[in-house]
Amino acid sequence: MSLVASVKDVLFPARCLACDKQLDRYRLPLLCEDCRSRLSPITAPLCLCCGIPFPAGENHLCGDCLSGRWPFDLARAPFLYEEPLVSLIHKWKFGRQLTGLATMAHLSVRSTVISHLATPDLIFPVPLHKRRLQQRGFNQALLFANKCFPDWGDKIIHDGLRRVRATIPQITLTGAERRKNLIGAFSLRQPRLVKGKSVLLIDDVVTTGSTVCECSRVLRHCGAARVEIFTLARAL
C-alpha cells in the first residue's frame, strides 16, 4: 500500500484546499501548514452550555445560557467561522467541491470539544427543504454527520427532521428576522421516536443559532430528554 500511495503522490500530487499550494503527500488534512495555522480552534475556557469561547478564565455559563435562552442542553463547534474555513465551507456547500469534506471531518473529530458530547440515542442532521435539496443535490449536514460519526451510522436518521416550509435564505436576514423566518419550518416525521431519547443535532455552521434552536424546540416539544448540537463552525 505504501508503494501505491507513493505512486499516487507522484502522479496526482495533493494540493492545499485553501491556497492550492502543492503538498508533500496526500494525507489528511489537505491543508498546508500556513493555512492550517490560520484556523481558529475553539478551546477552553468556554461556555458550559452553548460553547462560546471566553478570552480568559475558567469554563462557566455565559449570560444567555444563565437566562435559559437556548432550548438545547449543549452545543459544540471545533472552530470559529473564520477564514480559511469560511471559503472551504462555501466551496463545499455552494460549489459542490466535496473534496474538502474529509478534511473538515478529520479536523472536527480530533478537536478537544467533541469529547464533551454525550453518546446519543439518535442523530438528526438539520434538513433542507426539498426544493433546496434538489438544487444543491445533497444535504451538507447529513454528509458531515456520516463522515464524522461512521461508528454511529445506525443512529443517523437522515429524514427524521423535515423542513416543511421553504424559507428565505438565512444569510440575507438579521437575527430577529431569522428567528421569525423559521417559525413552523420544521417537523418530525415520527414524533414518538424521540420521546425520552438523547438526540444529537448536526449542522455545518451556527451563526445566530436560529436554525438549531428551532429544530431543538421541535425535538423538545416531542419529548426528547436531551438535545445536543455539533457543528463544524460557529460565528461569534
Backbone as CSV, one residue per row, in Angstrom:
resi,resn,N_x,N_y,N_z,CA_x,CA_y,CA_z,C_x,C_y,C_z
1,MET,0.816,-1.207,0.000,0.000,0.000,0.000,0.848,1.255,0.000
2,SER,2.033,1.201,0.646,2.887,2.380,0.681,3.413,2.707,-0.714
3,LEU,3.688,1.653,-1.516,4.149,1.879,-2.884,3.046,2.518,-3.717
4,VAL,1.817,2.010,-3.567,0.677,2.586,-4.293,0.487,4.046,-3.911
5,ALA,0.573,4.333,-2.612,0.409,5.712,-2.144,1.500,6.613,-2.709
6,SER,2.723,6.090,-2.779,3.838,6.881,-3.308,3.629,7.197,-4.779
7,VAL,3.143,6.207,-5.534,2.878,6.419,-6.957,1.790,7.467,-7.146
8,LYS,0.738,7.386,-6.315,-0.343,8.374,-6.401,0.170,9.772,-6.099
9,ASP,1.057,9.890,-5.119,1.591,11.207,-4.763,2.371,11.814,-5.921
10,VAL,3.035,10.953,-6.711,3.813,11.436,-7.857,2.890,11.808,-9.010
11,LEU,1.935,10.927,-9.315,1.064,11.144,-10.464,-0.040,12.164,-10.189
12,PHE,-0.544,12.159,-8.974,-1.645,13.057,-8.621,-1.300,13.792,-7.321
13,PRO,-0.377,14.730,-7.386,0.066,15.413,-6.164,-1.074,16.145,-5.465
14,ALA,-1.114,16.000,-4.140,-2.152,16.664,-3.348,-1.880,18.156,-3.261
15,ARG,-2.950,18.927,-3.171,-2.820,20.372,-3.075,-3.648,20.875,-1.902
16,CYS,-3.204,21.965,-1.325,-3.919,22.585,-0.220,-5.297,23.046,-0.691
17,LEU,-6.321,22.698,0.036,-7.687,23.056,-0.344,-7.953,24.551,-0.235
18,ALA,-7.147,25.243,0.550,-7.382,26.678,0.762,-6.596,27.556,-0.200
19,CYS,-5.297,27.270,-0.365,-4.457,28.154,-1.195,-3.917,27.482,-2.447
20,ASP,-4.179,26.197,-2.624,-3.770,25.416,-3.787,-2.267,25.128,-3.844
21,LYS,-1.561,25.362,-2.771,-0.140,25.017,-2.718,0.023,23.498,-2.756
22,GLN,1.026,23.019,-3.513,1.256,21.580,-3.590,1.774,21.048,-2.260
23,LEU,1.208,19.912,-1.831,1.594,19.282,-0.576,2.572,18.138,-0.842
24,ASP,3.325,17.772,0.165,4.313,16.704,0.022,3.671,15.369,-0.297
25,ARG,2.531,15.110,0.298,1.840,13.849,0.050,0.369,13.992,0.403
26,TYR,-0.395,13.004,-0.057,-1.824,13.011,0.225,-2.036,12.446,1.625
27,ARG,-2.316,13.338,2.560,-2.569,12.952,3.932,-3.477,13.990,4.562
28,LEU,-4.554,13.516,5.178,-5.474,14.445,5.819,-4.830,15.093,7.032
29,PRO,-5.134,16.376,7.246,-5.993,17.253,6.459,-5.246,17.836,5.259
30,LEU,-5.955,18.066,4.173,-5.338,18.602,2.966,-5.230,20.124,3.061
31,LEU,-4.402,20.555,3.979,-4.121,21.973,4.195,-2.629,22.125,4.431
32,CYS,-2.040,23.149,3.844,-0.630,23.411,4.110,-0.479,23.955,5.535
33,GLU,0.734,24.010,6.005,0.972,24.459,7.375,0.489,25.883,7.599
34,ASP,0.700,26.756,6.608,0.279,28.153,6.755,-1.239,28.262,6.902
35,CYS,-1.968,27.554,6.038,-3.433,27.640,6.081,-3.986,26.958,7.325
36,ARG,-3.361,25.882,7.735,-3.815,25.198,8.946,-3.604,26.089,10.168
37,SER,-2.526,26.854,10.161,-2.252,27.742,11.301,-3.246,28.895,11.377
38,ARG,-3.938,29.168,10.271,-4.928,30.251,10.250,-6.285,29.821,10.798
39,LEU,-6.500,28.519,10.952,-7.751,28.048,11.540,-7.865,28.545,12.989
40,SER,-9.077,28.747,13.432,-9.310,29.243,14.798,-10.052,28.193,15.612
41,PRO,-9.326,27.248,16.213,-9.990,26.216,17.018,-10.588,26.791,18.292
42,ILE,-11.704,26.225,18.702,-12.349,26.633,19.945,-11.870,25.707,21.059
43,THR,-11.286,26.296,22.064,-10.791,25.533,23.213,-11.244,26.231,24.495
44,ALA,-11.018,25.575,25.622,-11.342,26.194,26.902,-10.491,27.447,27.107
45,PRO,-11.048,28.438,27.826,-12.338,28.424,28.521,-13.504,28.734,27.581
46,LEU,-14.616,28.085,27.842,-15.811,28.288,27.028,-17.059,28.105,27.877
47,CYS,-18.206,28.479,27.288,-19.478,28.333,27.999,-19.829,26.855,28.111
48,LEU,-20.220,26.437,29.292,-20.548,25.039,29.537,-21.767,24.568,28.748
49,CYS,-22.598,25.512,28.332,-23.791,25.133,27.571,-23.605,25.387,26.070
50,CYS,-23.541,26.634,25.650,-23.545,26.939,24.217,-22.176,26.833,23.559
51,GLY,-21.107,26.758,24.366,-19.778,26.547,23.807,-19.077,27.784,23.296
52,ILE,-19.636,28.964,23.514,-18.959,30.176,23.064,-17.656,30.349,23.846
53,PRO,-16.551,30.657,23.160,-15.271,30.771,23.877,-15.151,32.083,24.639
54,PHE,-14.400,32.035,25.744,-14.096,33.212,26.544,-12.624,33.561,26.375
55,PRO,-12.266,34.833,26.508,-10.856,35.228,26.332,-9.949,34.745,27.458
56,ALA,-10.509,34.519,28.635,-9.689,34.088,29.776,-10.599,33.522,30.854
57,GLY,-9.992,32.931,31.874,-10.758,32.411,32.993,-11.017,30.927,32.895
58,GLU,-12.098,30.490,33.518,-12.468,29.087,33.534,-13.783,28.876,32.799
59,ASN,-14.101,27.623,32.509,-15.390,27.294,31.906,-16.519,27.709,32.839
60,HIS,-17.528,28.370,32.282,-18.702,28.741,33.061,-19.837,29.028,32.099
61,LEU,-21.030,29.289,32.617,-22.169,29.617,31.777,-22.126,31.088,31.386
62,CYS,-22.413,31.353,30.119,-22.489,32.749,29.666,-23.827,33.342,30.094
63,GLY,-23.997,34.633,29.852,-25.217,35.318,30.269,-26.462,34.757,29.611
64,ASP,-26.393,34.473,28.297,-27.550,33.931,27.587,-27.965,32.585,28.159
65,CYS,-26.988,31.757,28.473,-27.317,30.420,28.995,-27.824,30.484,30.433
66,LEU,-27.326,31.416,31.216,-27.841,31.603,32.573,-29.301,32.041,32.556
67,SER,-29.674,32.781,31.516,-31.055,33.255,31.408,-31.978,32.212,30.788
68,GLY,-31.423,31.068,30.397,-32.240,30.000,29.816,-32.715,30.296,28.418
69,ARG,-31.918,31.024,27.661,-32.342,31.450,26.325,-32.460,30.281,25.346
70,TRP,-31.581,29.283,25.479,-31.481,28.241,24.451,-32.320,27.015,24.811
71,PRO,-32.941,26.370,23.845,-33.745,25.175,24.106,-32.948,23.871,24.050
72,PHE,-31.629,23.964,23.870,-30.803,22.760,23.843,-29.988,22.661,25.134
73,ASP,-29.387,21.486,25.352,-28.601,21.263,26.563,-27.134,21.608,26.388
74,LEU,-26.631,21.419,25.190,-25.206,21.652,24.951,-24.982,21.849,23.464
75,ALA,-24.069,22.746,23.117,-23.691,22.960,21.721,-22.180,23.093,21.640
76,ARG,-21.589,22.433,20.661,-20.152,22.490,20.486,-19.802,22.612,19.003
77,ALA,-18.756,23.373,18.743,-18.190,23.508,17.403,-16.679,23.510,17.545
78,PRO,-15.950,22.806,16.696,-14.491,22.773,16.803,-13.808,24.080,16.434
79,PHE,-14.458,24.882,15.543,-13.784,26.060,15.003,-14.691,27.280,14.962
80,LEU,-14.065,28.441,15.003,-14.772,29.681,14.719,-14.986,29.797,13.211
81,TYR,-16.064,30.443,12.853,-16.416,30.602,11.437,-15.617,31.765,10.851
82,GLU,-14.354,31.485,10.580,-13.429,32.476,10.045,-12.618,31.836,8.915
83,GLU,-11.920,32.671,8.152,-11.072,32.143,7.087,-9.902,31.363,7.679
84,PRO,-9.447,30.315,6.966,-9.870,29.879,5.632,-11.073,28.947,5.639
85,LEU,-11.639,28.692,6.829,-12.750,27.749,6.909,-13.987,28.260,6.181
86,VAL,-14.221,29.561,6.207,-15.386,30.124,5.522,-15.355,29.759,4.041
87,SER,-14.210,29.958,3.401,-14.093,29.654,1.970,-14.247,28.167,1.698
88,LEU,-13.681,27.331,2.563,-13.795,25.888,2.381,-15.255,25.441,2.469
89,ILE,-15.984,25.983,3.432,-17.391,25.613,3.584,-18.206,26.096,2.394
90,HIS,-17.929,27.295,1.906,-18.659,27.815,0.748,-18.385,26.994,-0.501
91,LYS,-17.136,26.566,-0.685,-16.813,25.700,-1.828,-17.570,24.381,-1.736
92,TRP,-17.683,23.885,-0.534,-18.363,22.613,-0.288,-19.872,22.759,-0.508
93,LYS,-20.489,23.741,0.126,-21.942,23.882,0.068,-22.452,24.399,-1.273
94,PHE,-21.792,25.441,-1.768,-22.329,26.126,-2.932,-21.578,25.803,-4.228
95,GLY,-20.341,25.337,-4.102,-19.571,24.993,-5.289,-19.518,23.502,-5.551
96,ARG,-20.140,22.721,-4.660,-20.193,21.259,-4.805,-18.805,20.629,-4.862
97,GLN,-17.850,21.245,-4.203,-16.498,20.687,-4.139,-16.396,19.840,-2.870
98,LEU,-16.804,18.602,-2.988,-16.918,17.729,-1.834,-15.585,17.183,-1.360
99,THR,-14.501,17.518,-2.068,-13.184,17.016,-1.664,-12.775,17.525,-0.286
100,GLY,-13.339,18.638,0.138,-12.977,19.203,1.430,-13.677,18.546,2.608
101,LEU,-14.686,17.725,2.344,-15.465,17.131,3.421,-14.613,16.250,4.332
102,ALA,-13.770,15.406,3.750,-12.937,14.506,4.549,-11.983,15.290,5.438
103,THR,-11.424,16.384,4.911,-10.517,17.211,5.705,-11.244,17.871,6.867
104,MET,-12.429,18.413,6.607,-13.167,19.088,7.672,-13.628,18.109,8.749
105,ALA,-14.045,16.911,8.341,-14.435,15.904,9.322,-13.224,15.426,10.119
106,HIS,-12.090,15.252,9.436,-10.853,14.827,10.098,-10.470,15.811,11.205
107,LEU,-10.517,17.090,10.893,-10.175,18.108,11.883,-11.191,18.149,13.021
108,SER,-12.461,17.962,12.684,-13.527,18.073,13.680,-13.454,16.974,14.730
109,VAL,-13.266,15.726,14.288,-13.297,14.616,15.243,-12.038,14.564,16.100
110,ARG,-11.022,15.345,15.727,-9.809,15.417,16.537,-9.772,16.660,17.416
111,SER,-10.869,17.390,17.455,-10.923,18.587,18.280,-11.142,18.204,19.743
112,THR,-10.799,19.114,20.626,-10.970,18.853,22.053,-12.433,18.865,22.473
113,VAL,-13.291,19.594,21.745,-14.667,19.758,22.194,-15.548,18.555,21.883
114,ILE,-15.127,17.693,20.974,-16.007,16.575,20.611,-16.177,15.615,21.784
115,SER,-15.201,15.596,22.693,-15.296,14.711,23.854,-16.362,15.188,24.837
116,HIS,-16.857,16.412,24.667,-17.893,16.942,25.550,-19.267,16.346,25.242
117,LEU,-19.418,15.763,24.056,-20.720,15.242,23.642,-21.042,13.945,24.369
118,ALA,-22.308,13.797,24.747,-22.779,12.534,25.309,-23.015,11.548,24.163
119,THR,-23.016,10.263,24.483,-23.354,9.262,23.472,-24.845,9.363,23.177
120,PRO,-25.221,9.693,21.940,-26.640,9.919,21.644,-27.393,8.625,21.356
121,ASP,-28.694,8.692,21.515,-29.556,7.604,21.057,-29.845,7.756,19.570
122,LEU,-29.992,9.016,19.140,-30.335,9.316,17.748,-29.529,10.517,17.272
123,ILE,-29.240,10.553,15.979,-28.547,11.692,15.369,-29.403,12.208,14.222
124,PHE,-29.739,13.500,14.291,-30.543,14.123,13.246,-29.741,15.229,12.560
125,PRO,-29.483,15.116,11.256,-28.922,16.260,10.542,-30.009,17.309,10.304
126,VAL,-29.646,18.572,10.388,-30.602,19.639,10.073,-30.997,19.499,8.606
127,PRO,-32.289,19.435,8.303,-32.721,19.157,6.928,-32.770,20.401,6.043
128,LEU,-32.760,20.160,4.744,-33.025,21.185,3.745,-34.456,21.003,3.235
129,HIS,-35.065,22.078,2.784,-36.347,21.933,2.109,-36.128,21.165,0.812
130,LYS,-37.126,20.424,0.377,-36.956,19.548,-0.787,-36.530,20.313,-2.038
131,ARG,-36.971,21.548,-2.181,-36.548,22.325,-3.358,-35.068,22.683,-3.271
132,ARG,-34.618,23.075,-2.071,-33.204,23.389,-1.880,-32.347,22.131,-2.059
133,LEU,-32.843,21.007,-1.574,-32.124,19.744,-1.716,-31.975,19.364,-3.182
134,GLN,-33.011,19.578,-3.964,-32.942,19.279,-5.391,-31.940,20.188,-6.093
135,GLN,-31.909,21.447,-5.688,-30.976,22.396,-6.299,-29.531,22.060,-5.947
136,ARG,-29.275,21.757,-4.680,-27.911,21.516,-4.225,-27.446,20.105,-4.548
137,GLY,-28.354,19.159,-4.472,-28.011,17.780,-4.777,-27.584,16.964,-3.573
138,PHE,-27.433,17.588,-2.425,-27.040,16.895,-1.197,-27.358,17.772,0.003
139,ASN,-27.478,17.123,1.153,-27.638,17.843,2.414,-26.287,17.835,3.109
140,GLN,-25.662,18.993,3.222,-24.315,19.075,3.791,-24.269,18.587,5.233
141,ALA,-25.352,18.786,5.984,-25.390,18.336,7.379,-25.366,16.809,7.465
142,LEU,-26.069,16.149,6.549,-26.077,14.688,6.533,-24.702,14.152,6.141
143,LEU,-24.062,14.739,5.131,-22.725,14.302,4.733,-21.730,14.471,5.875
144,PHE,-21.828,15.583,6.573,-20.932,15.859,7.692,-21.154,14.855,8.824
145,ALA,-22.408,14.543,9.109,-22.729,13.577,10.161,-22.169,12.201,9.822
146,ASN,-22.368,11.769,8.588,-21.882,10.454,8.168,-20.364,10.362,8.239
147,LYS,-19.690,11.456,7.880,-18.227,11.449,7.844,-17.631,11.527,9.245
148,CYS,-18.255,12.267,10.121,-17.725,12.439,11.479,-18.017,11.253,12.384
149,PHE,-19.169,10.621,12.172,-19.607,9.578,13.105,-19.932,8.267,12.387
150,PRO,-18.955,7.695,11.676,-19.229,6.443,10.948,-19.607,5.288,11.867
151,ASP,-19.104,5.291,13.089,-19.432,4.211,14.028,-20.847,4.336,14.578
152,TRP,-21.468,5.481,14.397,-22.841,5.701,14.846,-23.795,5.774,13.658
153,GLY,-23.406,5.166,12.560,-24.216,5.259,11.343,-25.638,4.771,11.519
154,ASP,-25.828,3.756,12.370,-27.171,3.224,12.577,-28.050,4.164,13.394
155,LYS,-27.446,5.185,13.995,-28.210,6.146,14.785,-28.607,7.380,13.964
156,ILE,-28.014,7.539,12.785,-28.266,8.730,11.966,-29.580,8.552,11.207
157,ILE,-30.548,9.405,11.502,-31.870,9.346,10.866,-31.920,10.479,9.830
158,HIS,-31.669,10.126,8.588,-31.472,11.185,7.584,-32.733,11.988,7.299
159,ASP,-33.910,11.375,7.498,-35.158,12.092,7.231,-36.000,12.238,8.491
160,GLY,-35.359,12.184,9.656,-36.106,12.303,10.908,-36.743,13.667,11.069
161,LEU,-35.960,14.698,10.829,-36.483,16.065,10.804,-36.803,16.445,9.368
162,ARG,-37.895,17.152,9.188,-38.275,17.617,7.853,-38.402,19.135,7.850
163,ARG,-37.983,19.726,6.754,-38.205,21.165,6.567,-39.478,21.297,5.743
164,VAL,-40.569,21.592,6.414,-41.881,21.527,5.782,-42.269,22.829,5.098
165,ARG,-41.510,23.861,5.345,-41.829,25.154,4.734,-40.563,25.787,4.178
166,ALA,-40.620,26.162,2.918,-39.479,26.856,2.309,-39.330,28.221,2.955
167,THR,-38.092,28.633,3.211,-37.840,29.906,3.876,-36.865,30.747,3.062
168,ILE,-36.839,32.021,3.353,-35.866,32.917,2.734,-34.475,32.513,3.207
169,PRO,-33.460,32.513,2.338,-32.097,32.177,2.785,-31.693,32.996,4.004
170,GLN,-31.226,32.323,5.048,-30.921,32.966,6.318,-29.820,34.013,6.200
171,ILE,-28.916,33.821,5.264,-27.753,34.704,5.145,-28.161,36.146,4.854
172,THR,-29.379,36.342,4.325,-29.817,37.691,3.953,-30.552,38.406,5.084
173,LEU,-30.740,37.735,6.239,-31.609,38.261,7.285,-30.850,38.629,8.550
174,THR,-31.456,39.498,9.350,-30.933,39.816,10.679,-31.291,38.688,11.637
175,GLY,-30.755,38.755,12.861,-31.043,37.722,13.843,-32.530,37.581,14.121
176,ALA,-33.217,38.706,14.363,-34.656,38.666,14.649,-35.436,38.149,13.454
177,GLU,-35.037,38.563,12.259,-35.713,38.103,11.043,-35.491,36.605,10.831
178,ARG,-34.309,36.120,11.185,-34.027,34.679,11.045,-34.943,33.860,11.948
179,ARG,-35.105,34.298,13.181,-35.960,33.561,14.113,-37.401,33.531,13.614
180,LYS,-37.898,34.660,13.152,-39.267,34.731,12.635,-39.408,33.895,11.370
181,ASN,-38.376,33.896,10.551,-38.378,33.183,9.279,-38.536,31.676,9.463
182,LEU,-38.058,31.153,10.597,-38.011,29.707,10.804,-39.153,29.148,11.641
183,ILE,-40.022,30.004,12.140,-41.145,29.534,12.952,-42.019,28.593,12.128
184,GLY,-42.219,27.386,12.616,-43.054,26.416,11.918,-42.420,25.797,10.696
185,ALA,-41.094,25.982,10.524,-40.435,25.475,9.322,-40.059,24.002,9.423
186,PHE,-40.031,23.448,10.651,-39.564,22.072,10.839,-40.639,21.219,11.517
187,SER,-40.577,19.934,11.218,-41.438,18.979,11.910,-40.711,17.646,11.989
188,LEU,-41.196,16.761,12.851,-40.629,15.423,12.987,-41.493,14.426,12.232
189,ARG,-40.822,13.561,11.469,-41.558,12.552,10.718,-42.230,11.545,11.668
190,GLN,-41.515,11.128,12.713,-42.058,10.191,13.701,-41.834,10.774,15.099
191,PRO,-42.744,11.606,15.581,-42.552,12.285,16.865,-42.266,11.342,18.025
192,ARG,-42.876,10.167,18.047,-42.693,9.239,19.169,-41.262,8.700,19.227
193,LEU,-40.554,8.786,18.109,-39.204,8.223,18.035,-38.255,8.888,19.024
194,VAL,-38.455,10.169,19.316,-37.504,10.909,20.153,-37.907,10.968,21.621
195,LYS,-39.082,10.474,21.972,-39.565,10.598,23.340,-38.615,9.903,24.306
196,GLY,-38.088,10.664,25.259,-37.185,10.135,26.264,-35.779,9.855,25.765
197,LYS,-35.451,10.273,24.554,-34.160,9.956,23.956,-33.203,11.148,23.988
198,SER,-31.919,10.819,23.928,-30.876,11.832,23.788,-30.585,12.000,22.301
199,VAL,-30.734,13.215,21.807,-30.612,13.482,20.377,-29.421,14.399,20.108
200,LEU,-28.636,14.033,19.114,-27.537,14.881,18.652,-27.948,15.499,17.320
201,LEU,-27.972,16.820,17.273,-28.361,17.571,16.084,-27.099,18.054,15.377
202,ILE,-26.998,17.811,14.062,-25.792,18.131,13.310,-26.088,19.180,12.236
203,ASP,-25.216,20.186,12.142,-25.281,21.157,11.046,-23.867,21.583,10.710
204,ASP,-23.726,22.371,9.657,-22.379,22.796,9.254,-21.922,24.025,10.025
205,VAL,-22.790,25.026,10.147,-22.392,26.291,10.774,-23.524,26.825,11.645
206,VAL,-23.165,27.383,12.785,-24.100,28.144,13.612,-23.691,29.604,13.552
207,THR,-24.615,30.456,13.159,-24.336,31.900,13.150,-25.121,32.547,14.290
208,THR,-26.408,32.812,14.089,-27.227,33.348,15.190,-27.790,32.232,16.063
209,GLY,-27.779,31.007,15.569,-28.350,29.887,16.313,-29.829,29.670,16.051
210,SER,-30.417,30.447,15.144,-31.861,30.365,14.905,-32.287,28.996,14.395
211,THR,-31.536,28.439,13.470,-31.929,27.163,12.870,-31.867,26.029,13.889
212,VAL,-30.739,25.893,14.576,-30.612,24.793,15.531,-31.565,24.971,16.710
213,CYS,-31.872,26.210,17.060,-32.820,26.452,18.155,-34.230,26.018,17.763
214,GLU,-34.633,26.335,16.551,-35.975,25.943,16.119,-36.085,24.422,16.022
215,CYS,-35.046,23.777,15.521,-35.032,22.305,15.478,-35.072,21.732,16.893
216,SER,-34.329,22.340,17.798,-34.308,21.871,19.189,-35.673,22.009,19.842
217,ARG,-36.373,23.093,19.550,-37.713,23.285,20.117,-38.665,22.190,19.652
218,VAL,-38.556,21.830,18.383,-39.408,20.761,17.849,-39.100,19.446,18.561
219,LEU,-37.820,19.150,18.743,-37.417,17.917,19.422,-37.889,17.908,20.870
220,ARG,-37.746,19.027,21.549,-38.196,19.138,22.941,-39.715,18.966,23.038
221,HIS,-40.417,19.612,22.126,-41.875,19.538,22.138,-42.360,18.098,21.983
222,CYS,-41.590,17.290,21.266,-41.968,15.894,21.034,-41.395,14.951,22.089
223,GLY,-40.751,15.508,23.118,-40.376,14.699,24.261,-38.939,14.264,24.351
224,ALA,-38.045,14.824,23.529,-36.630,14.476,23.641,-36.122,14.822,25.034
225,ALA,-35.397,13.895,25.660,-34.901,14.115,27.018,-33.688,15.028,27.034
226,ARG,-32.897,14.971,25.986,-31.686,15.780,25.895,-31.422,16.113,24.433
227,VAL,-31.010,17.344,24.165,-30.666,17.766,22.810,-29.288,18.411,22.834
228,GLU,-28.358,17.843,22.094,-27.031,18.412,21.938,-26.804,18.746,20.470
229,ILE,-25.924,19.711,20.241,-25.676,20.199,18.881,-24.189,20.140,18.583
230,PHE,-23.873,19.645,17.397,-22.480,19.640,16.944,-22.428,20.212,15.544
231,THR,-21.626,21.245,15.378,-21.443,21.866,14.068,-19.961,22.017,13.777
232,LEU,-19.626,22.153,12.512,-18.242,22.331,12.124,-17.689,23.662,12.654
233,ALA,-18.502,24.700,12.569,-18.017,26.030,12.970,-19.150,26.839,13.576
234,ARG,-18.756,27.905,14.288,-19.742,28.826,14.821,-19.209,30.238,14.697
235,ALA,-20.117,31.165,14.481,-19.764,32.580,14.446,-19.874,33.158,15.846
236,LEU,-19.116,34.177,16.120,-19.200,34.865,17.415,-20.278,35.956,17.358
